Each structure stands twice: as structure tokens, then as C-alpha cells.
Amino acid sequence: MPPMHDPSASYDVLPADAPKPERYALLRDRVRGLLAGEGDATANLANAAAEVFALVPDLNWAGFYLMKGGELVVGPFQGRPACVRIAVGRGVCGTAVAERATQLVDDVQAFPGHIACDPRSRAELVVPIAQGDAVVAVLDLDSERPRRFDADDRAGLEGLAADLAAAIDWGQVTRP
Ligand code: SME
């Protein structure tokens, strides 16, 4: 049996100014613990989104868009209700899929075609999640603070996305 995750474990284990790599190492550990021994993809993505939102400061939205029938459909997330469907190539999320590359946007108001689900959002980080050659989902974070995300955030969230690519049974929640 894998060790049981303790959902009551405190979030105040790091000082507010802890180095970002330390914060992302903790995030990845906690998500690993949440997923251990659980095979339900929706449950696992919901808890992963909640953990990101709880541990990464200054976010107003964090969660997943899932590839279904050739377009992105909103999946488990934390934050205000969001746009449901995004075409590949559209907005920051659709661009991440089309280019199969992380999009780090300092100010979404300067990103051509940005989809404003919430006008408060100013900075965005979108990491594609792939299975072999196919992108199956994106991990999307929004912040009200312009230039909120940097190379450390990108590295930490790409690491988390790699963990999730391997640990989630994507066939339960996506289709080509
Ligand atoms: N801003 C995104 C849409 C998704 S929301 O941020 C949750 C985009 O341009 O793709």
C-alpha cells in the first residue's frame, strides 16, 4: 500500500519568500502523494488543480483543459467559471497545443487572440501535456499580476506536468 496522503497537512510549511524551486518541489511531492494508489483521472486532476491553487501564490485560476474531439474542453480547475471550449491554435491555451510548447505570457492584453475568460487575468502560463506525439491536455495558470511568472515557475510547472503525463490515465478523460 502506498503511504496515505494526509489532506489536513498544513500549507504554511514554507515562508512566503521561500525560493520557488523549494515551493515547486513541495508541490510535486504533495501531488505525488495525492495521486498515489488512486486511478480515477477526474479525481486526480481535481486534486492536482486544488494543490496548485493552494500552493502557488497570486493565482486567480489554475486547472486543466482536456483534448476532446480535436478541441480543448475545460476540465478540473479552481477559480471562477471559465470558457468551456477552445479551438487548437486559438488563445494562449490553443497556441500551446498547436506549438506543443509552453506559453509564458507576461501580459495577456498584449497577446494576440488571448481569450479573456476573466478580465482580471493579466499574466498566464500554459504547459502542454503530451502522450507520445499527441497533446492530451494543458495545465493553465492565470494571475492578476502582470509578469507574475518567470523561468522558475515555468520549470516547476513543466516538472509537475511531466509527473502528471506519466501518472494520469488520460484515456478516461480525453479522446482524439
Ligand atoms: N486565457 C486563456 C483561456 C483560458 S482561461 O485563462 C481559464 C487563453 O487565452 O487560452
Boltz pocket constraint, residues with backbone or C-beta under 6 A from the ligand:
constraints:
  - pocket:
      binder: B
      contacts: [[A, 61], [A, 82], [A, 83], [A, 86], [A, 90], [A, 91], [A, 92], [A, 93], [A, 94], [A, 113], [A, 114], [A, 115], [A, 116], [A, 117], [A, 118], [A, 121], [A, 124], [A, 140], [A, 142]]
      max_distance: 6.0
